[in-house]
Amino acid sequence: MGRTTPSFRIAEAQEIEEWRRFRRSLPKRERPAFDEMLNAARLYASASSAAVRTSRFEGMAMAIAFHHFKLLSGVLDK
C-alpha cells in the first residue's frame, strides 16, 4: 500500500509541534501571544488545505497574516 498524505489539520498540528522549541525559547510572558498566533492559523485550516501549497507552513503563514490583517483593518472584532 502507498503512503497516504495526512489531512491538513494533522499536518498543521505536526508543524505546530515542530515549533515547540522556538516557543520554549521565548520569554514566558510572550508565549501566550505565540500560542494565539498559531491558533489563528487553525481558524483558516480549510482555506489553507484548499490552497494546496508545497509547504504546510506556507498555508499557516498566509492564514496568520490574513487574520492579523483583518484585526488591524477592523474587519474582525476580537
PDB file with one MODEL, atoms N, CA, C and O in Angstrom:
MODEL        1
ATOM      1  N   MET A   1       0.832  -1.196   0.000  1.00  0.00           N
ATOM      2  CA  MET A   1       0.000   0.000   0.000  1.00  0.00           C
ATOM      3  C   MET A   1       0.867   1.246   0.000  1.00  0.00           C
ATOM      4  O   MET A   1       1.927   1.280   0.624  1.00  0.00           O
ATOM      5  N   GLY A   2       0.419   2.242  -0.686  1.00  0.00           N
ATOM      6  CA  GLY A   2       1.127   3.514  -0.707  1.00  0.00           C
ATOM      7  C   GLY A   2       0.858   4.315   0.556  1.00  0.00           C
ATOM      8  O   GLY A   2      -0.098   4.063   1.289  1.00  0.00           O
ATOM      9  N   ARG A   3       1.709   5.265   0.782  1.00  0.00           N
ATOM     10  CA  ARG A   3       1.551   6.141   1.937  1.00  0.00           C
ATOM     11  C   ARG A   3       0.507   7.201   1.648  1.00  0.00           C
ATOM     12  O   ARG A   3       0.506   7.801   0.573  1.00  0.00           O
ATOM     13  N   THR A   4      -0.366   7.430   2.586  1.00  0.00           N
ATOM     14  CA  THR A   4      -1.371   8.458   2.378  1.00  0.00           C
ATOM     15  C   THR A   4      -0.861   9.783   2.945  1.00  0.00           C
ATOM     16  O   THR A   4      -0.065   9.813   3.883  1.00  0.00           O
ATOM     17  N   THR A   5      -1.328  10.844   2.368  1.00  0.00           N
ATOM     18  CA  THR A   5      -0.970  12.174   2.839  1.00  0.00           C
ATOM     19  C   THR A   5      -1.875  12.518   4.013  1.00  0.00           C
ATOM     20  O   THR A   5      -3.091  12.354   3.919  1.00  0.00           O
ATOM     21  N   PRO A   6      -1.308  12.989   5.113  1.00  0.00           N
ATOM     22  CA  PRO A   6      -2.165  13.339   6.251  1.00  0.00           C
ATOM     23  C   PRO A   6      -3.037  14.545   5.919  1.00  0.00           C
ATOM     24  O   PRO A   6      -2.675  15.372   5.082  1.00  0.00           O
ATOM     25  N   SER A   7      -4.184  14.637   6.580  1.00  0.00           N
ATOM     26  CA  SER A   7      -5.043  15.789   6.364  1.00  0.00           C
ATOM     27  C   SER A   7      -4.291  17.057   6.767  1.00  0.00           C
ATOM     28  O   SER A   7      -3.311  16.999   7.509  1.00  0.00           O
ATOM     29  N   PHE A   8      -4.755  18.186   6.275  1.00  0.00           N
ATOM     30  CA  PHE A   8      -4.057  19.428   6.588  1.00  0.00           C
ATOM     31  C   PHE A   8      -4.082  19.704   8.081  1.00  0.00           C
ATOM     32  O   PHE A   8      -3.104  20.209   8.632  1.00  0.00           O
ATOM     33  N   ARG A   9      -5.171  19.385   8.734  1.00  0.00           N
ATOM     34  CA  ARG A   9      -5.266  19.640  10.183  1.00  0.00           C
ATOM     35  C   ARG A   9      -4.223  18.823  10.957  1.00  0.00           C
ATOM     36  O   ARG A   9      -3.642  19.312  11.926  1.00  0.00           O
ATOM     37  N   ILE A  10      -3.996  17.608  10.534  1.00  0.00           N
ATOM     38  CA  ILE A  10      -2.968  16.777  11.172  1.00  0.00           C
ATOM     39  C   ILE A  10      -1.585  17.340  10.862  1.00  0.00           C
ATOM     40  O   ILE A  10      -0.740  17.448  11.750  1.00  0.00           O
ATOM     41  N   ALA A  11      -1.359  17.697   9.601  1.00  0.00           N
ATOM     42  CA  ALA A  11      -0.060  18.267   9.205  1.00  0.00           C
ATOM     43  C   ALA A  11       0.184  19.581   9.931  1.00  0.00           C
ATOM     44  O   ALA A  11       1.314  19.878  10.320  1.00  0.00           O
ATOM     45  N   GLU A  12      -0.873  20.370  10.116  1.00  0.00           N
ATOM     46  CA  GLU A  12      -0.750  21.641  10.832  1.00  0.00           C
ATOM     47  C   GLU A  12      -0.366  21.399  12.294  1.00  0.00           C
ATOM     48  O   GLU A  12       0.474  22.112  12.844  1.00  0.00           O
ATOM     49  N   ALA A  13      -0.975  20.403  12.914  1.00  0.00           N
ATOM     50  CA  ALA A  13      -0.627  20.069  14.299  1.00  0.00           C
ATOM     51  C   ALA A  13       0.827  19.622  14.398  1.00  0.00           C
ATOM     52  O   ALA A  13       1.512  19.946  15.368  1.00  0.00           O
ATOM     53  N   GLN A  14       1.301  18.878  13.398  1.00  0.00           N
ATOM     54  CA  GLN A  14       2.700  18.456  13.374  1.00  0.00           C
ATOM     55  C   GLN A  14       3.628  19.659  13.233  1.00  0.00           C
ATOM     56  O   GLN A  14       4.674  19.721  13.878  1.00  0.00           O
ATOM     57  N   GLU A  15       3.242  20.612  12.389  1.00  0.00           N
ATOM     58  CA  GLU A  15       4.050  21.816  12.190  1.00  0.00           C
ATOM     59  C   GLU A  15       4.138  22.611  13.493  1.00  0.00           C
ATOM     60  O   GLU A  15       5.213  23.078  13.870  1.00  0.00           O
ATOM     61  N   ILE A  16       3.011  22.759  14.171  1.00  0.00           N
ATOM     62  CA  ILE A  16       2.992  23.484  15.442  1.00  0.00           C
ATOM     63  C   ILE A  16       3.896  22.787  16.453  1.00  0.00           C
ATOM     64  O   ILE A  16       4.613  23.445  17.207  1.00  0.00           O
ATOM     65  N   GLU A  17       3.863  21.477  16.469  1.00  0.00           N
ATOM     66  CA  GLU A  17       4.725  20.717  17.387  1.00  0.00           C
ATOM     67  C   GLU A  17       6.198  20.961  17.079  1.00  0.00           C
ATOM     68  O   GLU A  17       7.018  21.013  17.995  1.00  0.00           O
ATOM     69  N   GLU A  18       6.539  21.109  15.816  1.00  0.00           N
ATOM     70  CA  GLU A  18       7.933  21.351  15.428  1.00  0.00           C
ATOM     71  C   GLU A  18       8.425  22.735  15.858  1.00  0.00           C
ATOM     72  O   GLU A  18       9.633  22.965  15.919  1.00  0.00           O
ATOM     73  N   TRP A  19       7.515  23.649  16.153  1.00  0.00           N
ATOM     74  CA  TRP A  19       7.874  24.982  16.618  1.00  0.00           C
ATOM     75  C   TRP A  19       7.936  25.051  18.134  1.00  0.00           C
ATOM     76  O   TRP A  19       8.140  26.128  18.695  1.00  0.00           O
ATOM     77  N   ARG A  20       7.763  23.922  18.803  1.00  0.00           N
ATOM     78  CA  ARG A  20       7.736  23.885  20.265  1.00  0.00           C
ATOM     79  C   ARG A  20       9.048  24.398  20.875  1.00  0.00           C
ATOM     80  O   ARG A  20       9.013  25.109  21.880  1.00  0.00           O
ATOM     81  N   ARG A  21      10.193  24.055  20.294  1.00  0.00           N
ATOM     82  CA  ARG A  21      11.485  24.524  20.839  1.00  0.00           C
ATOM     83  C   ARG A  21      11.605  26.042  20.725  1.00  0.00           C
ATOM     84  O   ARG A  21      12.125  26.702  21.624  1.00  0.00           O
ATOM     85  N   PHE A  22      11.119  26.585  19.614  1.00  0.00           N
ATOM     86  CA  PHE A  22      11.113  28.039  19.451  1.00  0.00           C
ATOM     87  C   PHE A  22      10.261  28.672  20.549  1.00  0.00           C
ATOM     88  O   PHE A  22      10.661  29.657  21.169  1.00  0.00           O
ATOM     89  N   ARG A  23       9.088  28.096  20.780  1.00  0.00           N
ATOM     90  CA  ARG A  23       8.178  28.615  21.802  1.00  0.00           C
ATOM     91  C   ARG A  23       8.840  28.612  23.178  1.00  0.00           C
ATOM     92  O   ARG A  23       8.750  29.585  23.926  1.00  0.00           O
ATOM     93  N   ARG A  24       9.506  27.501  23.498  1.00  0.00           N
ATOM     94  CA  ARG A  24      10.159  27.392  24.810  1.00  0.00           C
ATOM     95  C   ARG A  24      11.278  28.412  24.981  1.00  0.00           C
ATOM     96  O   ARG A  24      11.609  28.788  26.105  1.00  0.00           O
ATOM     97  N   SER A  25      11.860  28.859  23.878  1.00  0.00           N
ATOM     98  CA  SER A  25      12.944  29.829  23.981  1.00  0.00           C
ATOM     99  C   SER A  25      12.427  31.262  24.174  1.00  0.00           C
ATOM    100  O   SER A  25      13.198  32.160  24.510  1.00  0.00           O
ATOM    101  N   LEU A  26      11.147  31.468  23.965  1.00  0.00           N
ATOM    102  CA  LEU A  26      10.563  32.799  24.179  1.00  0.00           C
ATOM    103  C   LEU A  26      10.422  33.074  25.675  1.00  0.00           C
ATOM    104  O   LEU A  26      10.290  32.137  26.462  1.00  0.00           O
ATOM    105  N   PRO A  27      10.448  34.341  26.076  1.00  0.00           N
ATOM    106  CA  PRO A  27      10.148  34.655  27.476  1.00  0.00           C
ATOM    107  C   PRO A  27       8.724  34.202  27.800  1.00  0.00           C
ATOM    108  O   PRO A  27       7.838  34.258  26.947  1.00  0.00           O
ATOM    109  N   LYS A  28       8.515  33.757  29.027  1.00  0.00           N
ATOM    110  CA  LYS A  28       7.209  33.209  29.404  1.00  0.00           C
ATOM    111  C   LYS A  28       6.069  34.167  29.123  1.00  0.00           C
ATOM    112  O   LYS A  28       4.981  33.732  28.745  1.00  0.00           O
ATOM    113  N   ARG A  29       6.293  35.469  29.299  1.00  0.00           N
ATOM    114  CA  ARG A  29       5.220  36.440  29.087  1.00  0.00           C
ATOM    115  C   ARG A  29       4.829  36.559  27.609  1.00  0.00           C
ATOM    116  O   ARG A  29       3.745  37.053  27.298  1.00  0.00           O
ATOM    117  N   GLU A  30       5.701  36.113  26.699  1.00  0.00           N
ATOM    118  CA  GLU A  30       5.418  36.200  25.270  1.00  0.00           C
ATOM    119  C   GLU A  30       4.821  34.918  24.693  1.00  0.00           C
ATOM    120  O   GLU A  30       4.317  34.932  23.570  1.00  0.00           O
ATOM    121  N   ARG A  31       4.865  33.840  25.418  1.00  0.00           N
ATOM    122  CA  ARG A  31       4.363  32.557  24.916  1.00  0.00           C
ATOM    123  C   ARG A  31       2.871  32.574  24.615  1.00  0.00           C
ATOM    124  O   ARG A  31       2.457  31.992  23.612  1.00  0.00           O
ATOM    125  N   PRO A  32       2.037  33.222  25.448  1.00  0.00           N
ATOM    126  CA  PRO A  32       0.606  33.253  25.101  1.00  0.00           C
ATOM    127  C   PRO A  32       0.333  33.941  23.761  1.00  0.00           C
ATOM    128  O   PRO A  32      -0.564  33.525  23.028  1.00  0.00           O
ATOM    129  N   ALA A  33       1.089  34.977  23.439  1.00  0.00           N
ATOM    130  CA  ALA A  33       0.913  35.658  22.150  1.00  0.00           C
ATOM    131  C   ALA A  33       1.300  34.724  21.001  1.00  0.00           C
ATOM    132  O   ALA A  33       0.634  34.701  19.966  1.00  0.00           O
ATOM    133  N   PHE A  34       2.367  33.963  21.183  1.00  0.00           N
ATOM    134  CA  PHE A  34       2.788  33.000  20.161  1.00  0.00           C
ATOM    135  C   PHE A  34       1.716  31.932  19.973  1.00  0.00           C
ATOM    136  O   PHE A  34       1.390  31.565  18.844  1.00  0.00           O
ATOM    137  N   ASP A  35       1.171  31.435  21.078  1.00  0.00           N
ATOM    138  CA  ASP A  35       0.102  30.431  21.003  1.00  0.00           C
ATOM    139  C   ASP A  35      -1.122  30.983  20.285  1.00  0.00           C
ATOM    140  O   ASP A  35      -1.735  30.295  19.469  1.00  0.00           O
ATOM    141  N   GLU A  36      -1.471  32.222  20.593  1.00  0.00           N
ATOM    142  CA  GLU A  36      -2.633  32.846  19.957  1.00  0.00           C
ATOM    143  C   GLU A  36      -2.396  33.006  18.453  1.00  0.00           C
ATOM    144  O   GLU A  36      -3.311  32.819  17.651  1.00  0.00           O
ATOM    145  N   MET A  37      -1.174  33.352  18.083  1.00  0.00           N
ATOM    146  CA  MET A  37      -0.848  33.493  16.666  1.00  0.00           C
ATOM    147  C   MET A  37      -1.023  32.159  15.931  1.00  0.00           C
ATOM    148  O   MET A  37      -1.600  32.117  14.845  1.00  0.00           O
ATOM    149  N   LEU A  38      -0.527  31.082  16.521  1.00  0.00           N
ATOM    150  CA  LEU A  38      -0.664  29.779  15.871  1.00  0.00           C
ATOM    151  C   LEU A  38      -2.115  29.316  15.863  1.00  0.00           C
ATOM    152  O   LEU A  38      -2.540  28.630  14.933  1.00  0.00           O
ATOM    153  N   ASN A  39      -2.878  29.682  16.887  1.00  0.00           N
ATOM    154  CA  ASN A  39      -4.299  29.331  16.908  1.00  0.00           C
ATOM    155  C   ASN A  39      -5.054  30.050  15.798  1.00  0.00           C
ATOM    156  O   ASN A  39      -6.045  29.531  15.284  1.00  0.00           O
ATOM    157  N   ALA A  40      -4.593  31.239  15.428  1.00  0.00           N
ATOM    158  CA  ALA A  40      -5.224  31.967  14.325  1.00  0.00           C
ATOM    159  C   ALA A  40      -5.113  31.163  13.030  1.00  0.00           C
ATOM    160  O   ALA A  40      -6.023  31.194  12.201  1.00  0.00           O
ATOM    161  N   ALA A  41      -4.019  30.453  12.856  1.00  0.00           N
ATOM    162  CA  ALA A  41      -3.849  29.635  11.653  1.00  0.00           C
ATOM    163  C   ALA A  41      -4.904  28.537  11.594  1.00  0.00           C
ATOM    164  O   ALA A  41      -5.364  28.177  10.510  1.00  0.00           O
ATOM    165  N   ARG A  42      -5.283  28.014  12.725  1.00  0.00           N
ATOM    166  CA  ARG A  42      -6.290  26.947  12.765  1.00  0.00           C
ATOM    167  C   ARG A  42      -7.662  27.427  12.298  1.00  0.00           C
ATOM    168  O   ARG A  42      -8.470  26.629  11.822  1.00  0.00           O
ATOM    169  N   LEU A  43      -7.925  28.717  12.432  1.00  0.00           N
ATOM    170  CA  LEU A  43      -9.212  29.258  12.009  1.00  0.00           C
ATOM    171  C   LEU A  43      -9.430  29.110  10.507  1.00  0.00           C
ATOM    172  O   LEU A  43     -10.566  29.056  10.034  1.00  0.00           O
ATOM    173  N   TYR A  44      -8.333  29.046   9.770  1.00  0.00           N
ATOM    174  CA  TYR A  44      -8.414  29.015   8.311  1.00  0.00           C
ATOM    175  C   TYR A  44      -7.835  27.720   7.740  1.00  0.00           C
ATOM    176  O   TYR A  44      -7.312  27.709   6.625  1.00  0.00           O
ATOM    177  N   ALA A  45      -7.929  26.647   8.492  1.00  0.00           N
ATOM    178  CA  ALA A  45      -7.358  25.364   8.053  1.00  0.00           C
ATOM    179  C   ALA A  45      -7.994  24.885   6.749  1.00  0.00           C
ATOM    180  O   ALA A  45      -7.299  24.349   5.886  1.00  0.00           O
ATOM    181  N   SER A  46      -9.295  25.070   6.596  1.00  0.00           N
ATOM    182  CA  SER A  46      -9.957  24.631   5.357  1.00  0.00           C
ATOM    183  C   SER A  46      -9.435  25.398   4.154  1.00  0.00           C
ATOM    184  O   SER A  46      -9.171  24.808   3.106  1.00  0.00           O
ATOM    185  N   ALA A  47      -9.283  26.711   4.298  1.00  0.00           N
ATOM    186  CA  ALA A  47      -8.758  27.518   3.194  1.00  0.00           C
ATOM    187  C   ALA A  47      -7.311  27.141   2.898  1.00  0.00           C
ATOM    188  O   ALA A  47      -6.913  27.068   1.735  1.00  0.00           O
ATOM    189  N   SER A  48      -6.529  26.902   3.940  1.00  0.00           N
ATOM    190  CA  SER A  48      -5.123  26.529   3.746  1.00  0.00           C
ATOM    191  C   SER A  48      -5.002  25.201   3.020  1.00  0.00           C
ATOM    192  O   SER A  48      -4.134  25.035   2.163  1.00  0.00           O
ATOM    193  N   SER A  49      -5.869  24.255   3.358  1.00  0.00           N
ATOM    194  CA  SER A  49      -5.795  22.948   2.694  1.00  0.00           C
ATOM    195  C   SER A  49      -6.248  23.057   1.250  1.00  0.00           C
ATOM    196  O   SER A  49      -5.767  22.311   0.397  1.00  0.00           O
ATOM    197  N   ALA A  50      -7.166  23.971   0.958  1.00  0.00           N
ATOM    198  CA  ALA A  50      -7.643  24.148  -0.408  1.00  0.00           C
ATOM    199  C   ALA A  50      -6.577  24.798  -1.291  1.00  0.00           C
ATOM    200  O   ALA A  50      -6.594  24.626  -2.510  1.00  0.00           O
ATOM    201  N   ALA A  51      -5.657  25.537  -0.686  1.00  0.00           N
ATOM    202  CA  ALA A  51      -4.617  26.217  -1.454  1.00  0.00           C
ATOM    203  C   ALA A  51      -3.603  25.248  -2.034  1.00  0.00           C
ATOM    204  O   ALA A  51      -2.940  25.580  -3.017  1.00  0.00           O
ATOM    205  N   VAL A  52      -3.459  24.066  -1.462  1.00  0.00           N
ATOM    206  CA  VAL A  52      -2.564  23.009  -1.928  1.00  0.00           C
ATOM    207  C   VAL A  52      -1.169  23.553  -2.229  1.00  0.00           C
ATOM    208  O   VAL A  52      -0.723  23.558  -3.377  1.00  0.00           O
ATOM    209  N   ARG A  53      -0.498  24.007  -1.188  1.00  0.00           N
ATOM    210  CA  ARG A  53       0.866  24.520  -1.306  1.00  0.00           C
ATOM    211  C   ARG A  53       1.848  23.401  -1.008  1.00  0.00           C
ATOM    212  O   ARG A  53       1.489  22.396  -0.394  1.00  0.00           O
ATOM    213  N   THR A  54       3.078  23.576  -1.442  1.00  0.00           N
ATOM    214  CA  THR A  54       4.095  22.549  -1.225  1.00  0.00           C
ATOM    215  C   THR A  54       4.553  22.500   0.235  1.00  0.00           C
ATOM    216  O   THR A  54       5.036  21.470   0.705  1.00  0.00           O
ATOM    217  N   SER A  55       4.401  23.601   0.937  1.00  0.00           N
ATOM    218  CA  SER A  55       4.824  23.665   2.330  1.00  0.00           C
ATOM    219  C   SER A  55       3.609  23.902   3.214  1.00  0.00           C
ATOM    220  O   SER A  55       2.830  24.820   2.958  1.00  0.00           O
ATOM    221  N   ARG A  56       3.438  23.092   4.244  1.00  0.00           N
ATOM    222  CA  ARG A  56       2.299  23.281   5.137  1.00  0.00           C
ATOM    223  C   ARG A  56       2.422  24.608   5.879  1.00  0.00           C
ATOM    224  O   ARG A  56       1.413  25.213   6.240  1.00  0.00           O
ATOM    225  N   PHE A  57       3.658  25.064   6.109  1.00  0.00           N
ATOM    226  CA  PHE A  57       3.848  26.323   6.806  1.00  0.00           C
ATOM    227  C   PHE A  57       3.386  27.513   5.964  1.00  0.00           C
ATOM    228  O   PHE A  57       2.950  28.529   6.505  1.00  0.00           O
ATOM    229  N   GLU A  58       3.480  27.386   4.659  1.00  0.00           N
ATOM    230  CA  GLU A  58       3.041  28.459   3.771  1.00  0.00           C
ATOM    231  C   GLU A  58       1.573  28.797   3.999  1.00  0.00           C
ATOM    232  O   GLU A  58       1.213  29.967   4.127  1.00  0.00           O
ATOM    233  N   GLY A  59       0.738  27.784   4.050  1.00  0.00           N
ATOM    234  CA  GLY A  59      -0.683  27.993   4.298  1.00  0.00           C
ATOM    235  C   GLY A  59      -0.947  28.576   5.671  1.00  0.00           C
ATOM    236  O   GLY A  59      -1.811  29.437   5.836  1.00  0.00           O
ATOM    237  N   MET A  60      -0.198  28.105   6.654  1.00  0.00           N
ATOM    238  CA  MET A  60      -0.347  28.626   8.014  1.00  0.00           C
ATOM    239  C   MET A  60       0.071  30.090   8.079  1.00  0.00           C
ATOM    240  O   MET A  60      -0.603  30.903   8.712  1.00  0.00           O
ATOM    241  N   ALA A  61       1.178  30.426   7.429  1.00  0.00           N
ATOM    242  CA  ALA A  61       1.669  31.805   7.456  1.00  0.00           C
ATOM    243  C   ALA A  61       0.672  32.746   6.786  1.00  0.00           C
ATOM    244  O   ALA A  61       0.436  33.850   7.276  1.00  0.00           O
ATOM    245  N   MET A  62       0.088  32.317   5.670  1.00  0.00           N
ATOM    246  CA  MET A  62      -0.908  33.155   4.997  1.00  0.00           C
ATOM    247  C   MET A  62      -2.146  33.312   5.872  1.00  0.00           C
ATOM    248  O   MET A  62      -2.721  34.399   5.934  1.00  0.00           O
ATOM    249  N   ALA A  63      -2.564  32.256   6.544  1.00  0.00           N
ATOM    250  CA  ALA A  63      -3.726  32.335   7.429  1.00  0.00           C
ATOM    251  C   ALA A  63      -3.469  33.303   8.579  1.00  0.00           C
ATOM    252  O   ALA A  63      -4.344  34.090   8.940  1.00  0.00           O
ATOM    253  N   ILE A  64      -2.278  33.245   9.148  1.00  0.00           N
ATOM    254  CA  ILE A  64      -1.919  34.151  10.249  1.00  0.00           C
ATOM    255  C   ILE A  64      -1.885  35.595   9.740  1.00  0.00           C
ATOM    256  O   ILE A  64      -2.421  36.496  10.385  1.00  0.00           O
ATOM    257  N   ALA A  65      -1.259  35.810   8.592  1.00  0.00           N
ATOM    258  CA  ALA A  65      -1.179  37.158   8.021  1.00  0.00           C
ATOM    259  C   ALA A  65      -2.579  37.688   7.706  1.00  0.00           C
ATOM    260  O   ALA A  65      -2.874  38.854   7.969  1.00  0.00           O
ATOM    261  N   PHE A  66      -3.427  36.850   7.151  1.00  0.00           N
ATOM    262  CA  PHE A  66      -4.787  37.257   6.817  1.00  0.00           C
ATOM    263  C   PHE A  66      -5.580  37.619   8.078  1.00  0.00           C
ATOM    264  O   PHE A  66      -6.285  38.628   8.113  1.00  0.00           O
ATOM    265  N   HIS A  67      -5.455  36.796   9.092  1.00  0.00           N
ATOM    266  CA  HIS A  67      -6.161  37.060  10.341  1.00  0.00           C
ATOM    267  C   HIS A  67      -5.695  38.370  10.967  1.00  0.00           C
ATOM    268  O   HIS A  67      -6.514  39.164  11.430  1.00  0.00           O
ATOM    269  N   HIS A  68      -4.410  38.591  10.980  1.00  0.00           N
ATOM    270  CA  HIS A  68      -3.887  39.831  11.543  1.00  0.00           C
ATOM    271  C   HIS A  68      -4.284  41.042  10.695  1.00  0.00           C
ATOM    272  O   HIS A  68      -4.546  42.116  11.238  1.00  0.00           O
ATOM    273  N   PHE A  69      -4.330  40.883   9.390  1.00  0.00           N
ATOM    274  CA  PHE A  69      -4.797  41.962   8.533  1.00  0.00           C
ATOM    275  C   PHE A  69      -6.238  42.330   8.882  1.00  0.00           C
ATOM    276  O   PHE A  69      -6.583  43.507   8.987  1.00  0.00           O
ATOM    277  N   LYS A  70      -7.076  41.299   9.062  1.00  0.00           N
ATOM    278  CA  LYS A  70      -8.465  41.557   9.418  1.00  0.00           C
ATOM    279  C   LYS A  70      -8.561  42.269  10.758  1.00  0.00           C
ATOM    280  O   LYS A  70      -9.380  43.174  10.920  1.00  0.00           O
ATOM    281  N   LEU A  71      -7.743  41.874  11.714  1.00  0.00           N
ATOM    282  CA  LEU A  71      -7.746  42.546  13.017  1.00  0.00           C
ATOM    283  C   LEU A  71      -7.327  44.012  12.887  1.00  0.00           C
ATOM    284  O   LEU A  71      -7.968  44.900  13.449  1.00  0.00           O
ATOM    285  N   LEU A  72      -6.264  44.252  12.152  1.00  0.00           N
ATOM    286  CA  LEU A  72      -5.740  45.606  12.005  1.00  0.00           C
ATOM    287  C   LEU A  72      -6.668  46.518  11.194  1.00  0.00           C
ATOM    288  O   LEU A  72      -6.746  47.719  11.453  1.00  0.00           O
ATOM    289  N   SER A  73      -7.356  45.952  10.233  1.00  0.00           N
ATOM    290  CA  SER A  73      -8.222  46.765   9.388  1.00  0.00           C
ATOM    291  C   SER A  73      -9.598  46.984  10.010  1.00  0.00           C
ATOM    292  O   SER A  73     -10.406  47.751   9.487  1.00  0.00           O
ATOM    293  N   GLY A  74      -9.861  46.306  11.128  1.00  0.00           N
ATOM    294  CA  GLY A  74     -11.146  46.457  11.806  1.00  0.00           C
ATOM    295  C   GLY A  74     -12.261  45.604  11.237  1.00  0.00           C
ATOM    296  O   GLY A  74     -13.409  45.724  11.667  1.00  0.00           O
ATOM    297  N   VAL A  75     -11.944  44.738  10.272  1.00  0.00           N
ATOM    298  CA  VAL A  75     -12.946  43.858   9.693  1.00  0.00           C
ATOM    299  C   VAL A  75     -13.370  42.794  10.700  1.00  0.00           C
ATOM    300  O   VAL A  75     -14.517  42.346  10.690  1.00  0.00           O
ATOM    301  N   LEU A  76     -12.465  42.398  11.548  1.00  0.00           N
ATOM    302  CA  LEU A  76     -12.726  41.365  12.533  1.00  0.00           C
ATOM    303  C   LEU A  76     -12.665  41.978  13.913  1.00  0.00           C
ATOM    304  O   LEU A  76     -11.654  42.572  14.289  1.00  0.00           O
ATOM    305  N   ASP A  77     -13.722  41.841  14.657  1.00  0.00           N
ATOM    306  CA  ASP A  77     -13.707  42.314  16.039  1.00  0.00           C
ATOM    307  C   ASP A  77     -13.269  41.167  16.918  1.00  0.00           C
ATOM    308  O   ASP A  77     -13.810  40.064  16.841  1.00  0.00           O
ATOM    309  N   LYS A  78     -12.299  41.434  17.744  1.00  0.00           N
ATOM    310  CA  LYS A  78     -11.788  40.379  18.617  1.00  0.00           C
ATOM    311  C   LYS A  78     -12.497  40.385  19.936  1.00  0.00           C
ATOM    312  O   LYS A  78     -12.197  39.563  20.802  1.00  0.00           O
TER     313      LYS A  78
ENDMDL
END
